[in-house]
Amino acid sequence: MKKSSIGDRPLASWVAPQRPDASVLEGQYVRLERFAPDRHAADLHRANSANDAIWDYLPYGPFASAAAYHRWARDVTRGDDPFFYAINPHATGRFSGVASYLRISPEVGSIEVGHINFSSELQRTVAATEAIFLMMQWAFEAGYRRFEWKCDAANLGSRRAAQRYGFSYEGVFRQASIVKGRNRDTAWFACIDAEWPALKEAFTAWLAPSNFDADGRQIEGLGALTALVRAASDPDV
């Protein structure tokens, strides 16, 4: 694991943030609602059924029926950690993905984004990117110091996504788990509160309508914007 660029310092004025409690996160392109199985599960199962590969690196799924998915959703949304959201892009008006806060530790100001499962119709959309931005924004503006992303080290798509979003690579925990009968090495990424102002500026610039041409293609890539932030904490970028 690489050393922090901030090092040992007193935190006398720091106050522990609240636990996640926002029932809705609203953006320009997407709306996140606290996952309510009776309201969202049927729509999500429909969206997820288009591509079983989205479950490859998750410890659960795919689900053979809407009823099975509903039972799973009911179980994982009983508590407040993980704290799940259902994702509804404005362009379609259909719930088509989930993500959650987890490993929520207000006492040290650390929180993770995970259980990310975007259906085929949500992947590679502006709404998908804004969904992660909205969760990051809530966490840092609530007072969290550290926002984490972890994934199977073999999941190259997730690793690329983490760095595109501005998370810095921190290393691999070898043989961290067993998932669906396979070894899992876990890759760790994170961003911290000192990086948030620059990350927010990068996301805001990327999400601006002026960053997309008449056909909806991006003019400047988000990864190019966030790389400047990651470079400050990782000299290998």
Summary of the structure (lengths in Angstrom):
residues: 237
radius of gyration: 17.7
end to end distance: 15.3
largest distance: 52.6
contacts: 699
relative contact order: 0.14
helix: 35%
strand: 27%
